[in-house]
Amino acid sequence: MTNTEKVKRSLARRYRKERRFRAMGLIAVWLGFAFLVVLLSDITLKALPAFHQTYLKLDVTFDPEILGLDPDQPLSEQQILHANFRAVMRHSLYVLFPDVRKRRDKRKLAALVSSGAEYQVRDHLLRDNSLLGKTLPLWVLADDDVDTYLQTASLREQDQSHRRLRDNQVAWLMQLQKDGRVERRFNWLFFLSADSREPELAGILGAVVGSFYTLLVTIALAFPLSLAAAVYLEEFAPRNRWVDFIEVNINNLAAVPSIVFGLLGLAVFINFFGVPRSSPLVGGMVLALMTLPTIIIAARAALKAVPPSIREAALGLGASHTQMVFHHVVPLAMPGVLTGTIIGMAQALGETAPLLMIGMVAFIVDIPRGFTDSATVLPVQIYLWADSPERAFVAKTSAAILVLLGFLVLMNGIAILLRKRFERKW
């Protein structure tokens, strides 16, 4: 065999290996993309029921006797707040089904309506107290079992032993549907209400507001501290063992499990300094500690990317070292610093473990109004709903995941836009 033939065979083998490697890389990319599509499709399909809610139309009679109000006295807001609207709701259902006589059947009939429906009716009377003594057709929330039954075709084919609604409840529901008293609407409550034990009343607004306050505290603490640390280490710090030790530890802190920062926040911020537990203030402080290494590393990389000629030109024109850093280097590195900051904030938004350690796993029904109010955040809200035994919370969990992913994609998109918009090629 000649040398030319040997070279040709060697090249052929090398080309075959390159083609195999390229094919394996392409397969890996498409496989990962396929898994991502399957995951997002599964989450989206499970989340769709959460964006619609079933309503029942009832003829509500604001009877003072049923409400427990004295018709001879002037109606006040306090009287309305303490009136028996649950009895009014049940009376509206009993009128539609006069054949239901047994106490057990009446309880099952009343279970078709959400426990929050009575507050909907109360709000109507609060807005217009002239409705007292009148009958008004109102659309009220149905119970989550009714909503799940109507949205799940497989449940309608199963025996009553395998579903929450009994056969007589299904018959009453079908009668209401036949009479045009059942309607599906977009579920605005999911976006406008806080958490609840009842799936049909639960929403993400409280968690979104809690996440907003928490991230405000995080960025207010993490950004200036990270930028100051990065500028000092990159531009002013002497090269010695102590600085090297600090740099190594900053890099190591970026790899520390996030729950360790939660334990630190519990021991220092809550137990030692007495910061309110389960508040956006302590949550933001913990997430700021966790985010510091990420932003410092990104800021140092951005500062290092500024060409030495910028520094030399500024010094050559008579600027001091401090003026050179803050008037020229830092402004030119700011796009990279902001990109790293937004990525760090996106990471903080998706964290759960450190917040569980500081009590933000509590059941919060009120929307927080400040940094020291009890609150929860979106990832913890997802964790709580995923742990709930109610079947309707499966859709709520998936819908909240979609909202969280939307925020993360938005924040990363802003980081990409900032980098593209302000990026400079040297």
C-alpha positions as CSV (number, residue, x, y, z in Angstrom):
1,M,0.0,0.0,0.0
2,T,1.4,3.3,-1.0
3,N,1.6,6.4,1.2
4,T,-1.0,8.1,-0.8
5,E,-3.5,5.3,-0.2
6,K,-2.7,5.3,3.6
7,V,-3.3,9.1,3.7
8,K,-6.6,8.7,1.9
9,R,-7.8,6.0,4.2
10,S,-6.8,8.0,7.3
11,L,-8.7,11.0,5.9
12,A,-11.7,8.9,5.2
13,R,-11.7,7.6,8.8
14,R,-11.3,11.1,10.2
15,Y,-14.2,12.4,8.0
16,R,-16.4,9.5,9.1
17,K,-15.7,10.3,12.8
18,E,-16.4,14.0,12.2
19,R,-19.7,13.1,10.5
20,R,-20.7,10.8,13.4
21,F,-19.8,13.4,16.0
22,R,-21.8,16.1,14.1
23,A,-24.8,13.7,13.8
24,M,-24.6,12.9,17.5
25,G,-24.5,16.6,18.4
26,L,-27.5,17.3,16.1
27,I,-29.4,14.4,17.7
28,A,-28.7,15.7,21.2
29,V,-29.9,19.2,20.3
30,W,-33.1,17.9,18.7
31,L,-33.7,15.5,21.6
32,G,-33.3,18.3,24.1
33,F,-35.7,20.5,22.1
34,A,-38.2,17.6,21.8
35,F,-38.1,17.1,25.6
36,L,-38.7,20.9,26.1
37,V,-41.6,20.9,23.7
38,V,-43.2,17.9,25.5
39,L,-42.7,19.5,28.9
40,L,-44.2,22.8,27.9
41,S,-47.0,21.2,26.0
42,D,-47.9,19.0,29.1
43,I,-47.8,22.1,31.4
44,T,-49.9,24.2,29.0
45,L,-52.5,21.5,28.5
46,K,-52.8,21.0,32.3
47,A,-53.0,24.8,32.8
48,L,-55.8,25.5,30.4
49,P,-58.7,24.7,32.8
50,A,-57.4,27.2,35.3
51,F,-58.0,30.1,32.9
52,H,-61.8,29.4,32.8
53,Q,-64.3,29.2,35.6
54,T,-67.8,27.9,35.8
55,Y,-70.6,30.2,36.9
56,L,-74.2,29.4,37.9
57,K,-77.1,31.7,37.5
58,L,-79.4,32.0,40.5
59,D,-82.4,34.1,41.3
60,V,-81.2,35.7,44.6
61,T,-83.9,37.2,46.8
62,F,-82.5,39.7,49.3
63,D,-85.2,38.8,51.9
64,P,-84.5,40.7,55.2
65,E,-86.0,37.8,57.2
66,I,-83.6,35.3,55.6
67,L,-80.7,37.7,55.9
68,G,-81.5,38.2,59.6
69,L,-82.0,41.9,59.2
70,D,-84.5,44.1,60.9
71,P,-86.6,45.8,58.0
72,D,-87.7,48.6,60.4
73,Q,-84.1,49.8,61.1
74,P,-82.0,51.8,58.6
75,L,-79.6,49.5,56.7
76,S,-75.9,50.0,57.6
77,E,-72.7,48.6,56.2
78,Q,-72.0,46.7,59.5
79,Q,-75.5,45.0,59.3
80,I,-74.8,43.9,55.7
81,L,-71.4,42.5,56.6
82,H,-72.9,40.4,59.4
83,A,-76.0,39.3,57.5
84,N,-76.6,35.6,56.7
85,F,-75.9,35.5,52.9
86,R,-75.2,31.7,53.1
87,A,-78.9,31.2,53.9
88,V,-79.8,33.4,50.9
89,M,-77.7,31.3,48.6
90,R,-79.2,28.1,49.8
91,H,-82.7,29.5,49.6
92,S,-82.1,30.4,45.9
93,L,-81.1,26.8,45.1
94,Y,-84.0,25.3,47.1
95,V,-86.4,27.4,45.1
96,L,-85.0,25.9,41.8
97,F,-85.3,22.4,43.2
98,P,-88.4,22.2,45.4
99,D,-88.4,18.4,45.3
100,V,-85.2,18.3,47.4
101,R,-86.5,17.8,50.9
102,K,-83.9,15.7,52.8
103,R,-81.3,17.5,54.8
104,R,-78.4,15.4,53.3
105,D,-79.6,16.2,49.8
106,K,-79.9,19.9,50.6
107,R,-76.3,19.9,51.7
108,K,-75.3,18.2,48.5
109,L,-77.3,20.7,46.5
110,A,-75.7,23.7,48.3
111,A,-72.3,22.2,47.6
112,L,-72.7,23.0,43.9
113,V,-72.1,26.6,44.7
114,S,-68.7,28.0,45.8
115,S,-68.3,29.1,49.4
116,G,-67.2,32.4,48.0
117,A,-70.5,33.0,46.2
118,E,-72.1,34.4,49.3
119,Y,-69.5,37.2,49.4
120,Q,-70.2,38.0,45.7
121,V,-73.9,38.4,46.7
122,R,-72.9,40.5,49.7
123,D,-70.9,42.8,47.5
124,H,-73.9,43.5,45.4
125,L,-75.9,44.6,48.4
126,L,-73.0,46.7,49.7
127,R,-72.9,48.5,46.4
128,D,-76.7,49.1,46.2
129,N,-78.6,48.6,49.4
130,S,-81.9,49.4,47.6
131,L,-81.8,45.7,46.5
132,L,-83.1,44.7,49.9
133,G,-86.4,42.9,49.5
134,K,-85.9,42.4,45.7
135,T,-85.0,39.4,43.6
136,L,-82.1,39.7,41.3
137,P,-80.6,37.1,38.8
138,L,-76.9,36.8,39.6
139,W,-74.1,34.7,38.2
140,V,-72.1,33.2,41.1
141,L,-69.1,31.0,41.3
142,A,-69.6,27.2,41.1
143,D,-67.7,24.8,43.3
144,D,-64.4,23.5,42.0
145,D,-65.8,19.9,41.9
146,V,-68.5,21.2,39.4
147,D,-65.8,23.0,37.4
148,T,-63.6,19.9,37.3
149,Y,-66.5,17.6,36.3
150,L,-67.5,19.8,33.4
151,Q,-64.0,20.2,32.1
152,T,-62.9,16.6,32.4
153,A,-64.6,14.2,29.9
154,S,-63.2,11.1,31.6
155,L,-65.0,12.0,34.9
156,R,-68.4,12.1,33.2
157,E,-67.9,8.5,32.1
158,Q,-66.9,7.2,35.5
159,D,-69.0,5.7,38.3
160,Q,-69.8,8.1,41.2
161,S,-67.4,6.1,43.4
162,H,-64.5,7.5,41.3
163,R,-65.5,11.2,41.4
164,R,-66.4,13.8,43.9
165,L,-69.9,14.7,42.5
166,R,-72.6,12.2,43.4
167,D,-75.2,11.1,40.8
168,N,-78.0,13.3,42.2
169,Q,-75.6,16.3,42.1
170,V,-74.8,15.6,38.5
171,A,-78.5,15.4,37.7
172,W,-79.1,18.8,39.3
173,L,-76.2,20.2,37.4
174,M,-77.5,18.9,34.1
175,Q,-80.9,20.4,34.9
176,L,-79.2,23.8,35.5
177,Q,-77.3,23.5,32.3
178,K,-80.5,22.6,30.4
179,D,-82.1,25.7,31.8
180,G,-79.3,27.9,30.6
181,R,-78.0,28.6,34.1
182,V,-74.4,27.3,33.6
183,E,-71.8,29.4,31.9
184,R,-68.0,29.3,31.5
185,R,-66.1,32.6,31.7
186,F,-62.5,33.7,31.7
187,N,-61.1,33.3,35.2
188,W,-60.1,36.8,36.1
189,L,-60.0,35.8,39.8
190,F,-56.8,33.8,39.1
191,F,-55.0,37.0,38.4
192,L,-56.9,39.4,40.7
193,S,-57.1,37.4,44.0
194,A,-54.7,35.9,46.6
195,D,-54.4,32.4,47.8
196,S,-57.4,30.4,49.2
197,R,-58.2,27.0,50.5
198,E,-60.9,26.8,47.8
199,P,-59.4,26.2,44.3
200,E,-62.0,28.2,42.5
201,L,-61.1,31.3,44.7
202,A,-57.3,30.9,44.6
203,G,-55.2,33.4,42.7
204,I,-51.7,34.5,42.2
205,L,-51.9,38.2,42.8
206,G,-50.7,37.9,46.4
207,A,-47.7,35.8,45.3
208,V,-46.9,38.2,42.4
209,V,-47.0,41.3,44.7
210,G,-44.8,39.4,47.2
211,S,-42.3,38.5,44.5
212,F,-42.2,42.1,43.4
213,Y,-41.5,43.5,46.8
214,T,-38.9,40.7,47.4
215,L,-37.1,41.5,44.2
216,L,-37.1,45.2,44.9
217,V,-35.3,44.6,48.2
218,T,-32.9,42.1,46.5
219,I,-31.9,44.5,43.7
220,A,-31.6,47.5,46.1
221,L,-29.1,45.5,48.2
222,A,-27.4,43.3,45.7
223,F,-26.7,45.8,42.8
224,P,-24.8,48.5,44.6
225,L,-22.8,46.1,46.8
226,S,-21.9,43.8,43.9
227,L,-20.9,46.7,41.7
228,A,-18.8,48.3,44.5
229,A,-17.1,44.9,45.2
230,A,-16.4,44.2,41.5
231,V,-14.9,47.7,40.9
232,Y,-12.7,47.4,44.0
233,L,-11.4,43.9,43.2
234,E,-10.9,44.7,39.5
235,E,-9.6,48.3,39.6
236,F,-8.2,49.1,43.1
237,A,-7.4,45.9,45.0
238,P,-3.7,45.0,45.3
239,R,-2.6,41.6,44.0
240,N,-1.8,39.6,47.2
241,R,-2.9,36.4,48.9
242,W,-5.7,38.1,50.8
243,V,-7.4,39.4,47.6
244,D,-6.8,36.0,45.9
245,F,-8.5,34.4,48.9
246,I,-11.5,36.7,48.6
247,E,-11.8,36.0,44.8
248,V,-11.7,32.2,45.4
249,N,-14.4,32.5,48.0
250,I,-16.7,34.6,45.8
251,N,-16.4,32.0,43.1
252,N,-17.1,29.3,45.6
253,L,-20.2,31.1,47.0
254,A,-21.7,31.1,43.5
255,A,-21.8,27.3,43.8
256,V,-23.1,27.0,47.3
257,P,-26.6,25.4,47.6
258,S,-29.3,28.0,47.9
259,I,-30.8,26.4,51.0
260,V,-27.6,27.3,52.9
261,F,-28.4,31.0,52.4
262,G,-31.9,30.3,53.8
263,L,-30.3,28.8,56.9
264,L,-28.0,31.9,57.2
265,G,-31.0,34.2,56.9
266,L,-32.9,32.3,59.6
267,A,-30.0,32.3,62.0
268,V,-28.8,35.9,61.4
269,F,-31.6,38.1,60.0
270,I,-34.6,36.5,61.9
271,N,-33.2,35.0,65.1
272,F,-30.4,37.6,65.7
273,F,-31.7,40.9,64.2
274,G,-35.4,40.1,64.6
275,V,-36.4,40.9,61.0
276,P,-40.1,39.9,60.5
277,R,-40.5,36.3,59.4
278,S,-42.2,35.5,56.1
279,S,-41.8,39.1,54.9
280,P,-40.4,40.4,51.6
281,L,-37.8,42.3,53.6
282,V,-36.1,39.2,55.0
283,G,-36.7,37.3,51.7
284,G,-35.0,40.0,49.7
285,M,-32.1,40.1,52.1
286,V,-31.6,36.3,51.8
287,L,-31.9,36.4,48.0
288,A,-29.5,39.4,47.9
289,L,-26.8,37.3,49.6
290,M,-27.4,34.5,47.2
291,T,-27.3,36.8,44.1
292,L,-24.2,38.8,45.2
293,P,-21.6,36.3,43.8
294,T,-23.4,36.0,40.4
295,I,-23.5,39.8,39.9
296,I,-20.0,40.3,41.1
297,I,-18.6,37.7,38.7
298,A,-20.6,39.2,35.8
299,A,-19.6,42.8,36.7
300,R,-15.9,41.9,36.9
301,A,-16.1,40.2,33.5
302,A,-17.7,43.4,32.1
303,L,-15.0,45.6,33.6
304,K,-12.3,43.4,32.4
305,A,-13.7,43.5,28.8
306,V,-13.1,47.3,28.6
307,P,-9.9,47.7,26.6
308,P,-6.8,49.0,28.4
309,S,-6.5,51.8,25.8
310,I,-9.6,53.5,27.4
311,R,-7.8,53.5,30.7
312,E,-4.5,54.7,29.2
313,A,-6.2,57.5,27.2
314,A,-8.0,58.8,30.3
315,L,-4.9,58.7,32.4
316,G,-2.9,60.3,29.6
317,L,-5.4,63.3,29.5
318,G,-4.8,63.9,33.2
319,A,-7.7,62.0,34.8
320,S,-7.0,60.5,38.2
321,H,-7.3,56.8,38.7
322,T,-10.7,57.2,40.4
323,Q,-11.9,59.5,37.6
324,M,-10.7,57.1,35.0
325,V,-12.6,54.2,36.7
326,F,-15.9,56.0,37.4
327,H,-16.1,58.4,34.4
328,H,-14.9,56.0,31.7
329,V,-14.5,52.3,32.6
330,V,-17.7,51.8,34.7
331,P,-20.1,53.5,32.2
332,L,-18.6,51.4,29.3
333,A,-19.0,48.2,31.4
334,M,-22.5,49.1,32.6
335,P,-24.4,47.1,29.8
336,G,-22.6,43.9,30.9
337,V,-23.2,44.7,34.5
338,L,-26.9,45.2,34.0
339,T,-27.1,42.0,31.9
340,G,-25.6,40.1,34.8
341,T,-27.8,41.8,37.3
342,I,-31.0,40.9,35.4
343,I,-29.9,37.3,35.1
344,G,-29.2,37.2,38.8
345,M,-32.6,38.6,39.5
346,A,-34.2,36.0,37.2
347,Q,-32.4,33.3,39.2
348,A,-33.6,34.9,42.5
349,L,-37.2,35.0,41.2
350,G,-37.2,31.2,40.6
351,E,-35.7,30.3,44.0
352,T,-37.7,28.4,46.6
353,A,-35.5,26.6,49.0
354,P,-34.0,29.6,50.8
355,L,-37.4,31.2,51.2
356,L,-38.9,28.0,52.8
357,M,-36.3,28.3,55.6
358,I,-37.4,31.8,56.5
359,G,-41.1,31.1,56.7
360,M,-42.4,32.3,53.3
361,V,-44.1,28.9,52.9
362,A,-47.0,30.2,55.2
363,F,-50.5,30.2,53.9
364,I,-51.2,33.9,53.1
365,V,-54.7,35.0,52.1
366,D,-54.0,38.8,52.1
367,I,-52.2,40.8,49.4
368,P,-49.1,42.3,51.1
369,R,-49.1,46.1,51.3
370,G,-45.5,46.7,52.3
371,F,-42.1,45.2,52.8
372,T,-42.7,43.9,56.3
373,D,-46.2,42.3,55.7
374,S,-46.4,38.5,55.6
375,A,-46.1,37.3,52.0
376,T,-45.3,34.5,49.7
377,V,-43.7,34.4,46.3
378,L,-44.6,32.6,43.0
379,P,-42.2,29.6,43.3
380,V,-43.4,28.9,46.9
381,Q,-47.1,29.4,45.8
382,I,-46.5,26.7,43.1
383,Y,-45.0,24.4,45.8
384,L,-48.0,24.9,48.1
385,W,-50.5,24.2,45.3
386,A,-48.6,21.2,44.1
387,D,-48.8,19.7,47.6
388,S,-52.5,20.2,47.8
389,P,-54.8,17.1,47.5
390,E,-57.5,19.0,45.7
391,R,-57.6,18.0,42.0
392,A,-58.5,21.5,40.8
393,F,-55.1,22.7,42.1
394,V,-53.3,20.7,39.4
395,A,-54.5,23.2,36.8
396,K,-53.7,26.1,39.1
397,T,-50.2,24.8,39.7
398,S,-49.5,24.5,35.9
399,A,-51.0,27.9,35.2
400,A,-48.8,29.5,37.9
401,I,-45.8,27.7,36.4
402,L,-46.6,29.3,33.0
403,V,-46.8,32.7,34.6
404,L,-43.5,32.2,36.3
405,L,-41.9,31.0,33.1
406,G,-43.3,34.1,31.4
407,F,-41.6,36.4,33.9
408,L,-38.3,34.5,33.6
409,V,-38.4,34.6,29.8
410,L,-39.3,38.4,29.9
411,M,-36.4,39.1,32.3
412,N,-33.9,37.1,30.2
413,G,-35.2,38.8,27.0
414,I,-34.6,42.2,28.6
415,A,-31.0,41.1,29.4
416,I,-30.5,40.0,25.8
417,L,-31.9,43.3,24.5
418,L,-29.7,45.3,26.8
419,R,-26.7,43.4,25.7
420,K,-27.5,43.8,22.0
421,R,-28.5,47.5,22.3
422,F,-25.5,48.7,24.3
423,E,-22.9,46.1,23.3
424,R,-19.7,47.7,22.0
425,K,-17.2,46.0,19.7
426,W,-13.6,47.1,20.4
